[in-house]
Amino acid sequence: MKAHIEKSWREALKEEFDKPYFEEVVRYLKKEKASGKVIFPPGSLIFNAFKRTPFKDVKVVILGQDPYHRVGQAMGLSFSVPVGVRVPPSLKNIYKELQRDVDFEIPNHGDLTSWADQGVFLLNAFLTVEQGRAASHQKIGWAKFTDAVIKKLSDDREGIVFLLWGRFAQAKAELIDEKKHYVLTAFHPSPLAGNRFQGCGHFSKTNELLSKQGRKPINWNLTEQSNN
């Protein structure tokens, strides 16, 4: 499984890969697959966020919780689904806020790869899930790993903008040194949180914070991917 993780992340997290809990995660996933269970995302995409956004290139972190658990949805990037897959409700609400907050045209797809390629680290706290069983892998050890990821970014980098949406994500703020980084919080974009995500202004604020550091802002528009 480590073979699918990008080189700079492999170096940054080398101590984590040798810890017993990580080996337990690997064993658990192999056992589940051997028993015939379907795990999402596919093995080659479990570390897609790491592949797309190398350690040194992370400018923004958007923290999700679980991968989508329906066929064809999960692609290893939080909130993202492949082109041709119906846009999930939370992402629809993210698009609505983008349209309100910045010059954003709502696309006909939910593929956020272009954000990842610009330095937006789309991290799920739990990197796998069993088909049709939301939250099924929340206790297999992924939380230890992704907490270590957040802590490593906090310790070794500066000026990252962390977008923490909802109580689950906001609890991770304790891992982040706010003297070195920026933490923006809001309600979760899920419809279950009502419309309280709307109005957070996180996308324009993120670009303001990046520009203040002399860093290139994120082009949030996704329309150029629509026909890919």
Residue, then its C-alpha position, 0 to 999 in steps of 0.5 A: m500500500k505504501a507504494h501508492i504514496e507520493k515520495s515526499w509524503r513517504e519520506a515525511l511519514k516514514e516513521e508512521f509506516d513502521k508503527p504497529y497500528f499502520e501494519e494492522v490497518v494494512r492487514y485488516l484491509k487485506k483480510e476484508k478484501a480476501s473475504g470478498k468485501v468491496i472496499f472504496p476507494p480502489g487500492s490505487l486511489i487510497f492515497n490519491a490526495f497525497k499523490r496529487t498534493p505533495f507534502k511541500d506543495v500543500k497550501v490549503v487543507i480541506l478535511g473530510q471524514d469518510p470516503y463515499h461508500r457507493v459504487g464509483q464515487a470515492m476517488g481518494l479526495s475529500f468531497s470529490v467524485p469522478v466526472g460523470v458521477r452525480v454531485p453529492p449534496s454537500l458538494k452542491n452546497i460547497y458550490k453554492e457558497l463558491q458562487r456566492d463568495v467568489d467568481f465561480e461558475i457551477p460545473n456539471h461534475g464533482d471532480l476536484t482534482s484541479w484543486a488538489d493539483q494547485g495545493v489544496f490537500l483534500l484529506n479524509a480522516f478515514l481513507t477507506v470504507e466498505q461498500g454500502r456501510a458508511a463509517s465502517h472503517q472509522k475504528i481500524g486505525w486510520a485516525k491515528f495516521t491522518d492525525a499524524v499527517i495533520k501534525k506533521l504539516s503543522d510542525d514542518r510547514e508554515g502558512i497553511v490554511f486549514l478549512l475545518w467544516g463541522r464539529f468533527a473537523q474542528a476537533k482536529a484544531e488541537l493538532i494545528d499550531e495556530k501561531k504558524h498556520y491559519v484555521l478557518t471554521a464553519f458549519h459542515p456543508s451537509p444539508l443536515a446542517g441546514n444552510r449554515f455553511q452558506g456565508c462562511g466566505h472561506f474561499s475568498k478568505t483563503n485566497e486573501l491569506l495566500s496572497k498576503q504571504g505572496r503565494k499564488p491564490i487558488n483558482w476555484n473554478l472547475t468548468e474547464q474539466s467539464n468535458n474531460 
